[in-house]
Amino acid sequence: MTYDSFLSDIQPINDRKNYKLNKINKEINSTDEVQISNKLCGKHTINSSTSSLDKTKFKIQKKKIQQEKYEQTSTLQIFFTHLCYTILEVFGHLREFLRSYGFEKRKGALDNNTEDFAPLFNSYESFHTRNVYVRNRDCFNRPICSVPGPEIELLERKSDDYNWTFYQTGRKIKALNLGSYNYLGFAENNGPSSKYAIQGIKDSGVATCSSRIELGTLKCHLYLEELIAKFLRVEASLVTGMGFATNSLTIPAIIGNDCLILSDELNHVSLILGARL
């Protein structure tokens, strides 16, 4: 299996803008009279022959297509949205005051070592999580029990402590999947991704069962590092598993006492922890 053969089995998906532009180009090449409807070009309509089509006008219409148009939000919606968030903010500060004096139990995580190190949590983000996000947490992070395809199955869950903890009822709910990380179909149980995954298991096994520095380097790892280095036009590259431990443990391994780390204060907590270690 090669990288090129893998990509050849994956059909690229054109986005909506490219689809519209390609459709217009086909109309221009196939007919003498070009009519670009209001759906594609807004309020203006162009009628001209392909031989005398004004390039300037076409570029203007092409630019209009590339600009996304969104529905205008009414003043009433803006007012009530800000009003709801203001109420949540006020009650959130009130509950924080009660928690600070022990009248209400604090259930969120705390960072008790903030004097000598960069904080692990942003104060306002933690405030928002405890007092705003928790109230509608049941709408997010729903457990999935199926392949993340066009249709998915969710596990029903309920909470008895106002969304701080959940328990599953055992009931499954069918729903439409309108957003997923399954961009190229890697999670599907059939298709080119599954075929190459099965072939990879036959060739290299399910896992290395060891770290890279011990017995965890395979031919596919070396091939991937060589391919990435060639793409980036550098001498070599290093591939590691993506996750929290990659940032928090790799940084201390390659940084010494005489090194300087320049890190943004809004970086992910894994980067902050790696710099602190």
C-alpha positions in Angstrom: 0.0 0.0 0.0 1.3 3.4 -0.9 0.2 6.9 0.0 -0.7 7.8 -3.6 -2.8 4.6 -4.0 -4.7 5.4 -0.8 -5.6 8.9 -1.9 -6.7 7.7 -5.3 -9.5 5.6 -3.7 -10.8 8.6 -1.8 -13.1 10.8 -4.0 -12.7 14.5 -3.3 -15.8 16.4 -2.3 -16.2 19.8 -3.9 -17.6 22.5 -1.7 -20.7 24.5 -2.6 -18.8 27.5 -3.9 -16.7 25.5 -6.3 -19.8 23.7 -7.5 -21.5 27.0 -8.4 -18.4 28.3 -10.2 -18.0 25.1 -12.2 -21.6 25.2 -13.1 -21.3 28.7 -14.4 -18.2 27.9 -16.5 -20.1 25.0 -18.1 -23.0 27.2 -19.0 -20.6 29.7 -20.6 -18.9 27.1 -22.7 -22.0 25.3 -23.8 -24.4 28.1 -24.8 -24.2 31.4 -26.6 -26.7 33.0 -24.2 -25.5 33.1 -20.6 -28.1 33.6 -17.9 -26.8 33.5 -14.3 -29.8 33.3 -12.1 -30.4 35.3 -8.9 -29.8 32.2 -6.8 -26.2 32.2 -7.8 -25.4 35.9 -8.3 -27.7 37.8 -6.1 -30.0 40.4 -7.6 -28.2 41.0 -10.9 -28.7 39.0 -14.1 -26.2 38.9 -17.0 -27.3 38.2 -20.6 -24.5 38.2 -23.2 -22.9 36.0 -25.8 -19.8 33.9 -24.9 -17.7 35.6 -27.6 -18.3 39.1 -26.2 -18.6 38.3 -22.5 -17.2 41.1 -20.4 -14.5 39.7 -18.2 -14.8 42.4 -15.7 -18.5 41.8 -15.2 -17.9 38.1 -14.9 -15.3 38.6 -12.2 -17.7 40.8 -10.3 -20.4 38.1 -10.4 -17.8 35.5 -9.5 -16.8 37.5 -6.5 -20.4 37.8 -5.4 -20.8 34.0 -5.5 -17.7 33.6 -3.3 -19.2 35.8 -0.6 -21.4 34.0 1.9 -24.7 35.6 2.8 -26.3 35.1 6.2 -29.7 35.8 7.5 -29.8 39.1 9.4 -30.5 38.8 13.2 -33.4 40.8 14.4 -33.0 43.4 17.2 -35.4 41.4 19.4 -33.3 38.2 19.1 -30.2 40.1 20.0 -31.9 41.8 23.0 -33.2 38.5 24.5 -29.9 36.7 23.8 -27.9 39.3 25.7 -30.6 39.4 28.4 -30.4 35.7 29.0 -26.6 35.7 29.2 -26.7 38.7 31.6 -29.1 36.8 33.9 -26.8 33.8 33.8 -23.8 36.0 34.5 -25.5 37.7 37.5 -26.6 34.4 39.1 -23.2 32.9 38.3 -21.4 35.5 40.3 -23.9 35.1 43.1 -23.3 31.3 43.2 -19.5 31.9 43.1 -19.9 34.2 46.1 -21.8 31.4 48.0 -19.2 28.8 47.0 -16.3 31.0 48.2 -17.9 31.1 51.7 -18.9 27.5 51.8 -22.7 28.0 51.4 -22.6 25.9 48.2 -20.4 22.9 47.4 -17.8 23.6 44.7 -17.9 20.7 42.2 -15.5 22.1 39.6 -11.7 21.5 39.4 -9.3 24.0 41.1 -5.7 24.9 40.4 -4.1 25.5 43.8 -0.6 26.3 42.5 -0.9 29.5 40.5 1.7 31.8 42.2 4.9 30.4 40.7 3.5 28.9 37.5 1.2 29.8 34.6 -2.5 29.0 35.5 -3.9 25.7 34.1 -7.4 27.2 33.7 -8.6 30.6 32.5 -10.6 32.2 35.2 -13.5 33.3 33.0 -13.6 30.1 31.1 -13.9 28.1 34.3 -16.6 30.5 35.5 -18.5 30.0 32.2 -18.1 26.3 32.4 -19.5 26.0 36.0 -22.3 28.5 35.7 -23.4 28.6 32.0 -22.3 25.5 30.2 -23.3 23.1 32.9 -26.9 24.3 32.7 -27.3 23.1 29.1 -24.6 20.4 29.2 -27.2 17.7 28.3 -27.2 19.2 24.7 -23.5 18.5 24.2 -21.0 15.6 24.4 -23.7 13.0 23.7 -22.4 9.4 23.8 -22.5 7.7 20.4 -23.0 4.0 20.0 -22.8 3.7 16.2 -20.6 4.6 13.2 -20.5 8.4 12.9 -22.1 8.3 9.4 -25.0 10.4 8.1 -27.2 8.7 10.7 -26.0 8.0 14.2 -27.4 6.3 17.4 -27.1 8.1 20.7 -27.3 6.7 24.2 -30.0 8.4 26.2 -28.8 9.8 29.5 -30.3 11.6 32.4 -29.1 13.7 35.4 -30.4 14.1 38.9 -27.9 16.8 40.0 -28.5 19.5 37.3 -26.1 18.1 34.7 -23.0 17.7 36.8 -23.2 13.9 36.4 -25.2 11.7 34.1 -26.4 8.1 34.1 -27.5 6.1 31.0 -31.0 4.7 30.7 -30.1 2.0 28.1 -32.3 3.5 25.4 -30.9 4.4 22.0 -32.0 7.4 20.0 -31.6 7.7 16.2 -30.5 11.1 15.0 -29.0 12.9 12.0 -25.3 13.6 12.1 -24.8 17.3 11.1 -21.2 17.6 12.3 -18.4 15.0 12.7 -14.7 14.5 12.6 -15.2 11.6 10.2 -14.2 13.7 7.2 -12.7 11.0 5.0 -14.8 8.1 6.2 -12.1 6.6 8.5 -14.7 5.5 11.0 -16.9 3.7 8.4 -17.2 -0.1 8.5 -16.9 -0.4 4.7 -15.2 1.4 1.9 -11.5 2.2 1.1 -10.6 3.3 4.6 -11.8 0.0 6.1 -10.1 -1.9 3.4 -6.7 -0.3 4.1 -7.2 -0.6 7.8 -7.8 -4.3 7.5 -4.7 -4.6 5.3 -2.7 -2.6 7.8 -3.7 -4.9 10.6 -2.7 -7.9 8.5 0.7 -6.4 7.6 1.7 -4.7 10.9 -0.7 -5.9 13.6 -3.3 -4.1 15.7 -0.7 -2.1 17.7 3.0 -2.0 18.4 2.5 -2.6 22.2 5.6 -0.6 22.9 7.0 2.9 22.7 8.9 4.2 19.6 12.2 4.2 21.5 11.9 0.5 22.4 10.1 -1.8 19.9 7.4 0.5 18.6 8.8 1.6 15.2 7.4 0.0 12.1 8.1 0.4 8.4 4.9 2.4 8.0 6.1 4.9 10.6 9.4 5.4 8.8 7.6 5.8 5.5 5.3 8.4 6.9 8.1 10.4 8.5 10.0 10.3 5.2 6.9 11.4 3.3 6.2 14.3 5.7 9.9 15.4 5.6 9.7 15.4 1.8 6.5 17.4 1.8 7.8 20.0 4.2 11.3 20.1 2.5 13.2 19.4 5.7 15.9 16.8 6.5 13.7 14.6 8.7 10.5 14.5 10.7 9.3 12.8 13.9 5.8 11.3 14.1 4.2 10.8 17.6 0.8 9.9 18.8 -1.6 12.9 19.0 -3.0 13.6 22.4 -2.5 15.3 25.7 0.6 13.3 26.6 2.3 14.3 23.4 2.5 17.9 24.4 2.9 17.5 28.1 5.6 14.8 28.0 7.5 15.5 24.7 8.3 19.1 25.6 10.2 18.2 28.9 12.1 15.5 27.0 13.6 17.9 24.5 13.9 21.1 26.6 16.7 21.6 29.0 17.5 24.1 31.8 19.3 26.4 29.4 16.3 26.6 27.0 13.7 29.3 26.7 10.1 28.5 26.0 7.9 31.2 24.3 4.3 30.1 24.9 1.1 32.0 24.5 -1.0 32.3 27.6 -4.1 31.0 25.8 -2.3 27.8 24.6 -3.9 24.4 25.4 -3.5 23.2 28.9 -1.3 20.3 27.6 1.3 22.8 26.3 1.2 24.8 29.6 1.7 21.6 31.6 4.5 20.5 29.4 6.3 23.8 29.8 5.8 23.7 33.6 7.3 20.2 33.8 
